[in-house]
Amino acid sequence: MNSNSATPQSPWVERSLRSVWHPCTQMQHHENVPLIALSHGRGAWLYDHEGRRYLDAISSWWVNLFGHANPRINAALKDQLDRLEHAMLAGFTHEPVVQLSERLSNLTDGVLGHCFYASDGASAVEIALKMSFHAWRNSGLTDKQEFVCVQGGYHGETIGALAVTDVALFKDAYGPLLRAAHVVASPDARGAQEGETAQDVARRAASDVERLFIERGNHIAAIIIEPLVQCATGMAMHDPLYLSLVRALCDRYQVHLILDEIAVGCGRSGTFFACEQAVTNGNIAWPDFLCLSKGISGGYLPLSLVMTKDEIYQKFYSPDVTRGFLHSHSYTGNPLACRAALATLDIFIEDDVLHNNRVRAARLTQALAPLAQHERVRHFRQRGMIWAFDAVEPDPAASASFSKRFFSNAVEHELLLRPIGRTVYMMPPYILGDDEIDLLATRTLAVFEQTIKAN
Ligand SMILES: *Cc1c(COP(=O)(O)O)cnc(C)c1O
């Protein structure tokens, strides 16, 4: 165990604080909270310049799937680097982007057969929103200009994506810049009233969607949902029934369904795509648009994409240039990022990852039992490779500082864990061995007790 204050600080910390404006950070907090300067990563561990290590239990903001400096992904990238690092994707194509599109399409049985590329998650959301509106417009339905999002939903922080985000911390300051979206009731299973099941909550939330569709359906282009787990709001989990019901409502009222699988895709929810766990009329509840990013490149390079159906694609297919989807990003379909994604998909097959994750998940869930039963813990929950619980912190000041104190205590215990408010969560890479699973569980319990005791 190490204490941050007693050990020397890397010169990179001070230089960073002078020149780098860090994301999602009140920079002044770094007067008290340590900034950690990393030197390298290996497997599930990150190492700083003093040789201290940190178990990356949140996969570096939910992107890393198979560990840092993964030999197989590294080898693929080194090979790609000597072939083609980047070329524009308008008028040109290349092997990695074709193979990736085909393989992702196959994973949806060809239902989502067309892939449109960008670099980050928020851009994928922008693309899905624009494509939905434009597809309706090309069909003559020009009134369909409104979007629906779910209470507590998060879809990124660019202006368009923020407009369909419902997390006050990120949104409130920019309210005047944003186009209003409809917000429907949350299907969060924690909202169950006395005697209600998670499915009852899902039905109740879906009926709120139907109410809105009846009222405004002719004006609504799409509803956007984080399937199964709303991550950024605090790992709010819902029953797959919600997706089944909303899919059916979208069909009935002619509204597009956008599933934002940026965080929950790529096996995070237990299946490769989260929506595979939801069925409507005997079929998987595939959306009209599916957004992927984060884990798709194994956590190596910025890559995002929107998958859509042939029916949508055909609405843009025309001799008229303005009916086309005139959207681009400089790094659209970057070959290195696509190659990292192909290596990532290879690992899913070679290592039977979805199956082995079920074994890993069962072990970690069992190891976390003392926390699940802890008197200061509520709503212990798990879905696939995501675990979360809410800390009971009756003192308002202690509650407000819980996340920061927990983070600092975790760092002392060699863990990278960054609670959202009082929600502690884990989203580890898919490579933890038994020893790492046990270490994660034991030390998280120690960090939790240290954090709640300290006030
Ligand atoms: C992270 C995230 C985004 C935004 O992705 P960025 O790459 O950070 O822009 C959008 N939606 C969800 C569900 C996310 O978790």
The ligand as a Tripos MOL2 file, in Angstrom:
@<TRIPOS>MOLECULE
LIG
   15    15     1     0     0
SMALL
NO_CHARGES

@<TRIPOS>ATOM
      1 C1        -19.2060    8.0800  -23.5930 C.3       1 LIG1
      2 C2        -20.5640    8.0960  -24.1510 C.ar      1 LIG1
      3 C3        -20.9090    8.9340  -25.2270 C.ar      1 LIG1
      4 C4        -19.9600    9.9600  -25.7960 C.3       1 LIG1
      5 O1        -18.8040    9.4060  -26.3360 O.3       1 LIG1
      6 P1        -17.5130   10.3490  -26.4720 P.3       1 LIG1
      7 O2        -16.5330    9.5010  -27.2200 O.co2     1 LIG1
      8 O3        -17.0680   10.6400  -25.0700 O.co2     1 LIG1
      9 O4        -17.9200   11.5610  -27.2050 O.co2     1 LIG1
     10 C5        -22.1800    8.8540  -25.7330 C.ar      1 LIG1
     11 N1        -23.0810    7.9870  -25.2370 N.ar      1 LIG1
     12 C6        -22.7850    7.1610  -24.2240 C.ar      1 LIG1
     13 C7        -23.8150    6.2070  -23.7410 C.3       1 LIG1
     14 C8        -21.5320    7.1960  -23.6320 C.ar      1 LIG1
     15 O5        -21.2630    6.4070  -22.5780 O.3       1 LIG1
@<TRIPOS>BOND
     1     1     2 1
     2     2     3 ar
     3     2    14 ar
     4     3     4 1
     5     3    10 ar
     6     4     5 1
     7     5     6 1
     8     6     7 2
     9     6     8 1
    10     6     9 1
    11    10    11 ar
    12    11    12 ar
    13    12    13 1
    14    12    14 ar
    15    14    15 1
@<TRIPOS>SUBSTRUCTURE
     1 LIG1         1 GROUP 0 **** ****
